[in-house]
Amino acid sequence: MRAIWKGSVAFGLVNVPIKLYSATEDHDVSLHQVHNEDGGRIRYQRKCEKCGEVVAFKDIDKAYDDGTATVILTNDDFAALPEERSREIEVVEFVPSDQIDPVMFDRSYYLEPDSTSPKAYVLLRRTLEETERTAIVRFALRQKTRLGALRVRDDVLMLQTMLWADEVREVDFPSLEEDVRISSKELQMSASLVDSFSDDFKPDEFHDDYQIQLRKLIEAKIEQGDALDTEKTFGESTSEEDDGGEVIDLMEALRKSVEKNRKPAAADKASPAKKAPAKKAAAKKTPAKKAAPKKKTTARKRSAS
């Protein structure tokens, strides 16, 4: 990984030098646009409307236009702003972690200690762990003042940028204002359905099926070209056709869902119970083997008769 920013975390009078790294990356297949007639690459050019010339990215500045005047802002102008010059991540307050709504999280970054001694870094990490709190921080990155949440993940300090309060939309859905009656049986059945799906979250068990299929399609087209038989490559669609009907009986739908998801679980739980008595029965039959001679005598008497 390559550090994208260097600075320090200001923790009261304690200063923690750090390097900032992107914690996530995009795994999507990279695609570009082509002309469907001849496969020619479609490219976008930054062309000036005034002179008609194609402009290099290094020669492009930003501007603000209020309708009456245009103000051009250069990179030097942005760099001159006090917040942009600051290389400090300021801890503003420590809050209970459950008070932060996940909808406010934006991007995630790892922080690496950037000093000869990581003691200050470890101190801040241990403080967050033992107090079970998240540090709310404020800093500037890429021409924006940002709010962030500083927490611990796998013994590493993680910084998650947050949206400002006015960037989260308020919702107002009239349909949710209607008085909807939910019976206790429906709620109980729904809870049973949730229970049948309950498990511990294991991120590694989930995969991006679309990207996997897309890569398979690309590999198949490389081998077979336009003669590719998609049904042979991917098989026929197994998705159930929508009959267009609306689920009217909610209880019946819940009941069927619970039965469908509980059958495998019930079978798995039942099998060990059946095997357990079998072991006990085998233990009880052990003395019977010692009485085998008596059984043989009886068998001879019967054969004699």
N, C-alpha and C positions, 0 to 999 in steps of 0.2 A: 504494500500500500504506500501511497505517496501523500505526505502531509499537504493539506490545502491552505493551512493558516497556522500561524504561530502567535502565541500571546501568553496570558496568565489569568488564573482565577483568583480574584481578590476575595479572600475569606476573612473579613475583619481586617486585622493588621497582618494576617498571614498571606503571603503571595505564593501561588503555585504555578510555576512555569509549565506550559503544556504545548503539545502539538495537536492539531485537529485533523481527523481523518473521516472521510465519508464511511458510514457504517453499513450502507446498503448499495446494491448495484442492480442494474436492469439485466435480466436474463433473456429478454425477448430477442427473437431472430431479427437481425437488421435487414430491412427491405428498402428498396428505392423504387421510384416510378420510372416506367418506360412507355414508349409509344407502342400501342397494341398492334400496329400495322407492321413495323419492322424491328421492334425491340430496342430502338434507340433510346438512350438515357435522357430523361427529362431533368433539366437543371434549372434552379432558380437563381437569377442574377439580381444583385443590388444595383439598380439603375437610377440615376439622378433624373428627376422629372424636369429639372431646369435645363441642364446641358445634354442630357441623353447618354452620358458616359456611364460605364460600369465602374462602380466605386469599390475599392478594396476595403476590407473590414477595418483595417487600421486607420483609414481616413474617414471613418464615420463617427460623428458626435451625436449626442442626444439633444432634444430641444423641447421646450414647453411653449404651447400656443394657446393663448386665452381668447383668440378671435380678433384681437386688436393688434397684438404684437407677438413676435416669435423670439424667444430667448434661447440662445444656443449655450449648452453646458458641455464643457470639455472634460476629459479625464482628470486634468489638473484641478478643475473647479471642484469636482467630487472629492478628490484627495485632500483638498484644503479644508473640508468640513471637519470640525473638532471630533465628532463622533467617528468619522471614517479613519482619522489618525489614531484613535484609541485602539490599543491592543489588549484591552482588559475585559475580562468577563466578570462582571460585578455581581456578587451574591446579594440579593435584595432582602430575601427572607426565606425561612424554612417553614414548609407547610406539610400537613398530613398528606401522604401520597394519594389517598382516596378522594381528596377534594379536587383533584385535577380531572376534568372531563377529557377523555381520550379524543374527542372531536377536535380539541385544540392542538393536538400534536401535528407537526409538519414533517421535518426531516430529522434524521438521526445521525449523530457523529460520535466517534470514539475519541477520548482524550488520552494522550500518552504523556507521561512526565518528561519534561525537557530540561533536566538539570542533573548535576553529578550525583545528587542525593534525592531519592524519591520520598523522603520522610514527610514533607508537607503534603504531597499527593496522597500518601497512605493515610495520613491523619484525617484529611477531608473525607476520604473513602470510608474509613472506620466510623467517623462521626455520623455520616449518612446512614450507615448500616445499623449502628447501635441505637440511634434515635428514631429509626424507621420513618424518616422524613425525606422530602424532596426539596432541593434548593431551587428557588426561583431566581433566575439570573437575567441580566440585561447586558447586551453587547451589540457591536456593529459588525456586520459581515456582508460583503458584496453589495455595498451601497444601500444597505438597509439597517435601521436600528431594529434589533430583534429581542423578543422575549423568549426565554428558554427554561427548560426543566433539567436540572442536573441530578442524576441518580446513578446507582451502581448496577452494573450488569456483568456477571462472571468476573468479579474482582477488578473490573475496569470502570472508570468513570465514563458515563455516557451523557452527552448533551443532546437534548431534543428541542429543536426550535418549535415555538408555539405561535399560533395565530393570535392576533390581537382580538379583544372582545368584540369590536365592531366588524371583524371579518367573518364572524360566525353568524349565519343567517337565522333570524327568528322564524319559527314555523307557525302557520295559522291554517289548519285544515278544518273547514266547516263540518266535514263528514265525521270528525272525531268528537264533535260537540253533541251528537245525537245520544240519547239515552239508550244504551244497549244493555240488555239483561243477559247475564251469564249465570246459568244454573250451577249449583254445587256439583252435580254429576258431571257436567261438561268440564268444569275446572279440575275435578278429580281425574277424569279420563285424560285430559290434556297433560296433567302432571305425570300420569303413568306413561304417557308417550315420551315425555321428556326423560323420565327415568330409564326407559328402554334404550335411549340414545346416549345416556350418560357415560362418560369415560374421561380419563386424564388426557389433556391436550399434548400431543406429540407432533410438533411441527414437521419433523422429517417424514412423517407418514403421508403428507399431502404433497401432491405434485401438480405442476401446470400442464394438464392434459392437452390443452390447445397447442402449446409450444412444442410438446412432444410429437403430436400428430403433424404439425407444420413441418418439423424437421424430417419426419418420415416421408412426407409428401415431396419435399425438396429432393431428398436422396433418391426416391423412386423416379422422379422426373429426370434426374441426372442420368439414371440408368436406362429408362425407357422412353424419355422424351414425351411428345404429345400423344403417343400411343398408349399412355398409362391408363389402365383399367382401375378406376378408383374403388369400385365395389370389391375387386379382387385384392386390392391393397389394404383396404380398411374394413372390408366385410360389409354386409348389409346393415342398414340402420336398425338398431335395437330399441330405439325410443318408441314408446307407445304413442299411437296416434290419438290426437285430441278429438274426442267425440263431440266437442262443442257444448257438452252439457254442463250445467252449473251444479256444484255440490249444494244440495238443499238440506239434507239431513246431516248436520254437523256431528251429532253423536255417533251416527253410523260410520262416518268417515274416520272419526277418532278411534272407534272400537276396532275397525279393520286394520288401522295403522298399528295399534298396540299389538294385536294378534300377529300381524306380519313380522313385527320386530322382536316379539317375545319368544317365538317358536324356537329359533336356534339357541337362545340363551337358556330356555327351559330344558332343552335336550341336553345341553352341556352340564347343567346343574344336576340333572336327574341321573346321568350315567355314573358319576362317582358314588352316589347314594346306593345304587343297585349293586355296585362292585363291593362295597364295604361289608354288607351282610354275607356275601359269598365267601369272603376270607374267614369270617367268624364260623361259618358253617363248616368250612374245611378243617378248622381247628377242632370242632366238636366231633368230626368223623374220625379223628386220629385214634381214640380209644377203640373204635369199632374195628379197626384193622387188627388189634390184638385179639379180638374175639373171633377171628377168621376160622380157626380150627373147629369151633362149634358149628359154624355154618357149613363147613365141609362134611362134618358127620351127619348133619341133617340132610344134606344133599344125597349122601350115600344111602341113607334109610329110605328116602323117597325113591331112589332108583331101584333099590332092592324090592320095594313093594310094587 
